[in-house]
Amino acid sequence: MTTHRLLFLNPVLKDPGQLQTTVRKGEKWLGLDADQISVRRTGFEEIELATGWIFQTETCLARFVPQRLLDLEHDENCRTPFGLGLALGRAYPDIVPDDVVTVVTFFLDGDDDDDDDDALPGGAQGARS
């Protein structure tokens, strides 16, 4: 199984198990639903902060990210179109409003030791092999 590195400039994250979103330029993340992630802070050096799972991905134009997905943003400053636009401009200086972005909905692993690794939030089940 491949673990994907999900990098953050501003790693403000919700508690384990809570659905949250991040917006990425392009379609690199599209279709990776139910894949494992390593959440990392990037900058001077890359540091792993947590592990988790991708719940779903979808694409749209940068200026048309649905509010239902903005409401789940990991960073509360990105839960409005204006705030998201500012953050995307910092992460991708060449981004324009008509660029395609992928909204990655994910959740972090908890610290508990139960063996229910196949359960997704909301009771959904996902294959992870």
trRosetta pair geometry for C-beta under 8 A, 3 or more apart (Angstrom, degrees):
i j d omega theta_ij theta_ji phi_ij phi_ji
1 35 7.8 171 -175 -146 97 74
1 36 6.2 67 145 12 122 124
1 128 6.7 26 -125 159 148 78
1 129 6.4 -101 -76 -147 110 33
2 35 6.7 -19 81 -157 88 119
2 36 7.5 178 98 52 45 92
3 35 7.8 162 -120 164 36 91
3 36 4.6 -49 -111 101 79 109
3 37 6.7 138 -169 -120 76 13
3 38 5.2 64 152 -26 117 102
3 51 7.5 -44 -150 -138 130 108
4 29 7.8 120 163 -118 158 85
4 32 6.3 12 -23 -171 157 152
4 35 5.9 54 -3 129 117 128
4 36 7.2 155 18 90 73 54
4 37 5.2 -36 70 -109 87 72
4 38 7.2 -169 87 22 37 75
4 54 7.6 18 44 -34 133 125
5 37 7.6 123 -114 -162 12 73
5 38 5.3 -29 -106 68 60 102
5 40 5.7 -15 -165 12 94 132
5 46 7.8 5 -168 -176 135 141
6 22 7.0 124 -177 53 119 154
6 37 4.6 13 -10 -170 121 126
6 38 6.9 167 22 74 75 44
6 39 5.2 -29 73 -104 106 61
6 40 6.9 147 73 22 50 75
6 104 7.2 -155 -127 115 128 158
6 106 7.1 -59 -89 -12 173 173
7 40 5.3 -32 -105 76 64 97
7 41 7.7 76 -157 -160 68 10
7 42 4.3 31 -170 -33 115 128
7 46 7.1 -62 -117 -129 108 110
8 11 4.0 114 95 -81 137 77
8 13 7.8 -130 -37 -59 175 101
8 22 7.3 -101 -94 -124 100 147
8 39 6.8 13 -7 -173 120 88
8 40 7.0 168 21 86 78 44
8 41 5.8 -48 72 -106 89 53
8 42 6.7 157 62 11 34 86
8 49 7.8 -37 40 15 125 142
8 74 7.8 -75 -117 96 140 149
9 41 7.9 80 -132 -157 14 69
9 42 6.2 -45 -82 64 55 95
9 43 6.9 107 -137 -68 63 90
9 90 6.8 -149 94 123 162 114
9 91 5.8 -154 -2 -94 136 91
10 75 5.8 49 108 -98 119 144
10 87 7.2 -93 30 -136 136 113
11 39 7.1 123 -140 158 118 105
11 40 7.9 -109 -88 126 138 22
11 41 4.6 -84 -16 -88 140 92
11 49 5.6 154 174 -27 152 166
12 74 6.1 149 91 139 71 87
12 75 4.6 96 61 -105 119 78
12 76 7.3 -80 128 7 143 76
13 20 6.8 160 -154 71 68 170
13 39 6.9 66 -92 163 151 155
13 49 7.1 153 -2 125 148 139
13 50 6.9 -159 122 18 169 144
13 74 5.3 -25 -113 -165 53 119
13 108 6.5 70 165 -40 132 141
14 18 4.1 -93 135 83 130 130
14 19 7.9 5 70 77 153 26
14 20 4.6 173 15 -61 124 133
14 74 6.0 -122 -12 -131 87 70
14 108 7.5 -179 79 9 72 115
15 18 5.2 78 64 -3 75 122
15 108 7.6 -134 144 55 30 121
16 50 7.4 -157 -87 -158 94 139
16 52 7.7 -159 -131 -97 77 106
16 107 7.2 80 -168 167 49 88
16 108 4.4 -94 -111 95 66 98
16 109 6.0 -33 -143 107 119 27
16 110 3.9 143 130 -91 142 61
16 111 6.8 175 5 -14 162 70
17 107 5.7 20 -146 -180 16 127
17 108 7.2 -56 -14 67 38 69
17 110 5.5 16 -40 -59 105 110
17 121 6.4 129 -177 -88 69 105
18 107 6.3 169 71 -129 29 99
18 108 7.8 6 44 29 70 90
18 121 7.7 80 -131 -101 18 148
19 55 6.1 -31 -123 3 102 164
19 72 5.5 -42 122 -149 95 129
19 105 5.8 0 -168 -177 104 103
19 106 7.6 145 -147 75 59 23
19 107 5.5 -55 -90 -70 47 103
19 121 5.6 -132 -51 61 98 164
20 72 5.5 -179 -133 163 34 85
20 73 6.9 19 -168 156 82 15
20 74 4.2 73 165 -81 130 78
20 105 7.3 162 83 -151 28 60
20 106 6.4 -35 67 67 76 70
20 107 6.9 121 18 -95 80 55
21 69 5.2 85 -73 -177 174 84
21 70 7.6 -86 66 -91 139 20
21 72 4.4 83 -7 97 102 103
21 73 5.4 -52 67 -91 92 45
21 74 6.7 -146 66 -23 38 77
21 103 5.4 -8 -165 -177 126 96
21 104 6.5 146 -154 76 66 48
21 105 5.1 -33 -92 -94 85 65
21 106 7.5 125 -105 17 35 71
22 73 7.4 96 -88 -144 43 68
22 74 5.7 -7 -69 6 89 122
22 103 7.7 161 79 -155 34 54
22 104 5.2 -16 60 59 83 102
22 106 7.2 -15 12 20 101 115
23 62 7.6 107 164 -129 134 74
23 65 6.1 -48 -101 -102 140 149
23 73 7.8 -30 -17 -114 99 101
23 78 7.5 -158 13 173 114 136
23 84 6.3 51 21 -162 150 117
23 88 6.5 -45 99 -83 122 111
23 101 5.1 18 -178 162 99 136
23 102 7.4 160 -155 80 54 42
23 103 5.4 -25 -101 -101 76 69
23 104 7.6 -180 -88 17 25 76
24 28 6.7 -82 133 54 133 102
24 29 5.2 88 58 0 144 134
24 101 6.3 153 77 -165 36 83
24 102 5.1 -19 64 61 94 91
24 104 6.2 33 0 -13 115 115
25 62 7.6 -3 -107 -82 79 118
25 88 7.2 120 -61 -158 99 103
25 91 7.6 -179 -15 111 111 108
25 92 4.6 92 -33 -86 147 163
25 95 5.7 -125 -98 -96 130 114
25 99 6.0 -15 -144 143 96 137
25 100 7.9 99 -167 87 56 55
25 101 5.6 -52 -104 -107 39 81
26 99 7.8 -44 -57 171 53 107
26 100 6.5 59 -121 89 26 92
26 101 7.3 16 15 -115 29 41
26 102 6.8 -32 92 -6 47 104
27 30 4.4 -27 -169 3 83 129
27 59 5.9 -15 -105 -90 92 138
27 100 6.2 -6 -51 122 92 128
27 102 5.7 117 -121 -54 41 119
28 102 7.0 -134 51 15 59 145
29 32 5.6 -78 -169 19 60 126
29 54 7.7 -173 -175 -123 102 145
29 57 5.4 -165 129 -129 91 143
29 102 4.4 175 63 106 102 148
29 104 5.0 -59 154 -75 150 118
30 57 5.2 -171 -121 126 42 132
30 58 7.7 64 -122 -120 89 15
30 59 5.7 -14 -92 -47 127 110
30 102 5.0 -131 -58 -112 79 133
31 57 6.4 -71 -8 63 26 131
32 35 4.3 -57 175 19 89 137
32 54 5.2 55 112 56 93 168
32 57 6.0 64 43 -19 76 143
32 104 7.8 -8 64 -124 114 109
33 54 5.7 -128 -123 117 30 107
33 55 7.0 -25 -145 131 82 25
33 56 5.1 10 -113 -113 112 48
33 57 5.9 -132 -61 10 80 87
33 126 7.6 -131 147 -140 87 132
34 53 6.6 -11 -149 -178 38 111
34 54 6.4 -56 0 77 15 83
34 55 7.7 50 -70 -126 52 24
34 120 7.6 -73 -107 -77 86 134
34 126 3.9 -163 -120 176 120 130
34 127 6.3 56 154 65 154 55
34 128 5.8 -136 164 -86 98 73
35 53 7.2 165 86 -152 31 67
35 54 5.0 17 52 27 77 119
35 128 7.7 140 -113 -135 28 81
36 51 6.8 -6 -176 -177 100 104
36 52 7.5 159 -157 92 60 32
36 53 5.9 -43 -106 -100 51 69
36 54 7.9 -114 -58 3 7 82
36 128 6.8 76 -47 -161 95 117
37 51 6.7 161 87 -160 56 57
37 52 5.2 -17 61 69 102 78
37 53 6.6 172 13 -94 90 16
37 54 6.0 101 -35 -44 117 83
37 106 6.0 -16 20 -146 151 146
38 48 5.4 -52 179 -126 106 111
38 51 5.7 -27 -105 -106 58 78
39 48 7.1 99 74 -158 51 65
39 49 5.0 -62 106 63 96 97
39 50 4.5 2 50 62 121 83
39 51 6.9 -166 11 -89 84 22
39 52 6.1 33 -28 13 116 111
39 108 6.7 -46 -3 -102 147 103
40 46 5.1 19 167 -176 133 94
40 47 6.2 158 -157 76 81 36
40 48 5.2 -46 -95 -96 88 49
40 49 6.3 161 -109 3 29 85
41 46 7.1 171 82 -149 52 47
41 47 5.0 -5 50 55 99 93
41 49 5.8 83 -24 -43 91 119
42 46 5.4 -7 -108 -103 66 84
43 46 7.9 149 35 -79 54 48
48 51 7.6 9 -178 -59 117 77
50 108 4.6 -9 148 -145 143 122
50 109 6.7 -176 176 41 94 82
51 108 7.1 113 82 -154 35 72
51 109 4.9 7 85 10 85 126
52 106 5.4 93 119 163 129 108
52 107 5.4 -159 -166 100 121 42
52 108 4.0 -79 -78 -110 125 39
52 109 5.3 -151 -91 -18 55 68
53 106 6.4 177 91 -154 40 82
53 107 6.1 -6 57 58 83 79
53 109 7.4 91 -15 -61 88 80
53 120 7.1 -116 104 -111 142 90
53 126 7.5 145 170 73 141 149
53 128 7.3 -67 -124 -104 126 130
54 57 6.5 -8 178 -44 126 99
54 104 6.1 -69 -130 -166 105 99
54 105 7.3 96 -167 77 66 53
54 106 5.0 -49 -107 -97 48 94
55 105 4.5 -63 65 111 109 97
55 106 5.8 -179 1 -101 85 29
55 107 6.1 63 -46 -7 116 95
55 120 6.2 127 -123 -165 89 121
55 121 6.7 -28 -109 33 136 107
56 105 4.8 11 55 50 78 117
57 102 5.4 1 -173 -178 109 110
57 103 6.9 161 -154 80 56 52
57 104 5.3 -13 -105 -105 91 62
57 105 7.1 -160 -76 21 41 74
58 69 7.7 -127 58 -84 116 149
58 102 7.1 160 82 -152 25 66
58 103 5.5 -12 62 53 78 99
59 100 5.5 6 -174 -175 119 104
59 101 6.8 163 -147 84 69 38
59 102 5.2 -40 -91 -96 76 67
59 103 7.5 172 -94 11 24 74
60 64 5.0 -122 163 92 115 93
60 65 5.7 148 78 -94 133 49
60 66 6.9 164 -50 -19 169 81
60 100 7.5 166 90 -146 19 65
60 101 6.5 -23 66 60 66 84
60 103 6.8 12 18 -14 105 112
61 64 4.5 57 60 24 93 106
61 97 6.8 41 157 154 109 65
61 98 5.6 -38 -151 -141 122 43
61 99 7.0 123 -154 70 68 34
61 100 6.4 -59 -99 -96 50 48
61 101 7.2 65 177 15 17 88
62 65 7.0 -17 -165 -34 33 100
62 85 7.5 99 153 -105 107 76
62 88 6.2 149 -155 162 123 169
62 95 6.1 131 -98 173 165 115
62 96 7.3 152 40 98 141 36
62 97 5.4 -137 78 -147 105 36
62 98 7.2 -36 31 9 96 7
62 99 4.9 34 -20 62 122 85
62 100 7.7 -152 -34 -113 77 3
62 101 4.9 94 -86 -20 71 124
63 81 7.1 47 -156 -159 58 121
63 85 7.8 32 -102 -88 69 113
63 97 3.8 31 -45 -169 122 101
63 98 7.0 -18 9 -67 115 45
65 69 5.8 -105 173 79 92 120
65 70 5.8 108 118 -58 111 96
65 81 7.0 164 50 -106 96 78
65 84 6.2 -90 44 134 147 168
65 101 6.9 -35 -75 75 107 133
65 103 6.1 127 -140 -73 104 126
66 69 4.9 86 69 10 86 101
66 70 7.1 -152 101 -5 44 88
66 103 8.0 -77 35 -18 86 168
67 70 5.1 -53 -141 39 41 115
67 71 6.2 52 156 -31 69 98
68 71 5.9 -44 -153 23 28 118
68 72 7.6 18 149 -10 54 104
69 72 5.8 -59 -158 36 41 107
69 73 7.6 75 142 -55 62 75
69 103 4.8 1 -179 -176 149 156
69 105 7.2 -106 -134 -71 95 105
70 73 5.5 -10 -164 -30 47 114
70 78 7.1 -137 -150 134 83 71
70 79 5.0 118 157 -155 88 50
70 80 6.7 102 172 -76 141 15
70 81 7.2 -65 -95 -60 156 55
70 84 6.4 -93 -120 -44 108 137
71 79 6.1 65 -105 -152 32 107
72 105 6.5 12 119 -122 152 98
73 76 7.1 145 91 -94 105 24
73 78 4.3 -150 179 90 151 99
73 79 4.8 -152 37 -78 126 71
73 84 7.1 -131 -100 -86 150 104
74 78 7.7 19 56 50 61 128
75 78 4.5 66 79 8 99 110
75 79 7.9 -153 97 -31 56 80
75 87 6.8 139 79 -102 146 157
76 79 5.6 -30 -159 -7 48 123
77 83 4.8 -160 159 -166 61 127
77 86 7.7 -71 149 72 108 124
77 87 6.8 128 106 -56 103 121
78 83 4.9 -153 -104 123 29 103
78 84 4.5 79 -163 -89 83 69
78 87 4.9 -35 -92 9 112 152
79 83 6.4 8 39 66 46 142
79 84 7.7 125 -31 -49 10 97
80 83 4.5 87 52 11 87 104
80 84 6.8 -157 83 -5 42 86
81 84 5.8 -58 -144 40 28 110
81 85 6.2 34 156 -25 64 107
82 85 5.7 -56 -151 33 28 114
82 86 6.7 29 153 -19 63 102
83 86 5.8 -51 -152 31 34 112
83 87 6.6 28 153 -13 65 106
84 87 5.8 -59 -149 41 34 109
84 88 6.0 33 155 -19 69 108
85 88 5.8 -54 -141 39 29 109
85 89 6.3 34 156 -23 62 107
85 97 7.7 -11 -119 -93 115 87
86 89 5.7 -58 -153 34 28 114
86 90 6.8 26 152 -17 63 103
87 90 5.8 -54 -153 33 35 110
87 91 6.4 22 155 -9 68 110
88 91 5.8 -61 -143 45 33 105
88 92 5.7 -29 176 40 72 103
88 95 5.2 -82 149 80 106 163
88 101 7.5 -62 -123 -98 138 146
89 92 7.1 -73 -116 68 18 63
89 93 6.6 50 -177 -114 60 44
89 95 6.4 -125 -92 55 50 111
90 93 7.7 7 -144 -73 15 71
91 95 7.9 31 78 -16 80 137
92 95 4.0 73 104 -37 115 112
92 99 8.0 -133 125 97 146 167
95 99 5.2 -101 -153 25 77 153
96 99 5.3 120 57 -28 66 98
107 120 7.8 138 31 -157 135 72
107 121 5.7 131 -44 -29 160 123
116 119 4.6 1 156 2 107 122
117 128 7.2 -96 139 46 101 149
118 125 5.6 17 146 -152 103 88
118 126 6.5 -168 -169 58 71 58
118 127 7.7 1 -141 -98 107 31
118 128 6.6 -152 -111 9 71 112
119 123 7.1 -41 -157 -130 99 33
119 124 7.9 121 -166 73 55 45
119 125 6.7 -47 -108 -102 46 66
120 123 7.7 -13 73 78 68 14
120 124 4.3 -34 69 78 116 91
120 125 6.6 176 11 -101 96 13
120 126 4.9 69 -42 -10 127 113
121 124 7.2 9 73 30 44 97
